[in-house]
Amino acid sequence: MASTVESQTRRSPKPAVPDESHRSPTTASEFYSLLDAVDSESTAEQFDIGTYNEKHDFDNHLRIGAFEGINRSDSLAELAEKTDTHDQMAYMAASTFSRRTNDRDYRAVVRVLFELLHTPQLYHQRGVQRKRLEQIDRAIVATDATNLTLTRSVAIPSEVHDDEVLHEIQPADGGLKLNLAARVDGEYKHPLGVTVTAGDTREPTQFDHLQSDVEVFADLDSPIRVFDRGYLDYDRFCAMKRRDEDFVTLLRSDARVDVLERVQDVEITDEAGTRSMSDQRIELAETDEEFRRIVVEDVEGEEIQYLTTLSPAEYDPVDVVRIYTLRTLIEILFRELKQYTNVENFHSKSLNGVLFELFCTLIGYVLMEWFRHCHPLRGGVPEAIRKLRTRWNQSLPSYG
């Protein structure tokens, strides 16, 4: 069947990156412009990709994977057709894409993703976005997780014998869990740390892994971390406080605390009504550590409790709530990934192949956000995705 598909879809070969010196930039060339700043060939060598082949075309493989991430094909045959008709990619047969995606170490794609996130262009973009924000002078990093549904079973092979399947993850098993740390203090949301685990993995187990990814970013010297009740861990809170790592999270209503001081009580009135805020210095039960708690009573009398290490001298209660509210941007990121990208529909049947496709999709998302930054569009992410899908080969007009 694979050979039949290849014979039906094969065309005259075209270069992966045509000479664009004589034409205006196209949507396709601008989409890949940031990827050109990453040395994918060096990454291929590190992971022994193409060691025994004269041509391994890892860069083209990445381009196709990122493209598929934001413009899903119903079949590999359809994807092969697209590689033949869409600019900036060289033709790749359906069977070739399948074989290489399943066989090539997905960690090479992970490496490319993180090199992409460390490019000078994105450092500059994050700096520009930071300067536009009012009243927030530090980076905000949100941590959260979401489950990814599998539409087919995924095989986990033996590390000793590739043809031996140790286990199969079934769609009914809970799928996969995408654990993410993301920069959320600007208009454009940047993933900073990523892990993928089994669907039933508890979020707190990945927290330290994600923070270690965040710590290597040179422009994140003292970020404020925000996360929800799913990461509740008093020992972790105390350790972060001792390391002078600031955070804002939600505290459960039944949490045992000792109120040491009521710093101030304030009322906020807006179109929704009047809300009261109580700023308190507390001690978490049995920890011997002092924290700050902001208790907010909404217009309906419901209480929300925020726990933080932020100093009241620098951040008033409204600031603390506003900073935590930025966490919703990571939820928007998850929603955009699921609604507009190929983050849950994979062609591969092996775990390595699924992870290869997943991280290519994340690369596609980052490239899309960079495209949107360079060419502002009304309509946000949905409109950017639509432009990329419908105007791929067209010369790029000025959007603003």
Disulfide bonds with the S-S distance in Angstrom:
none
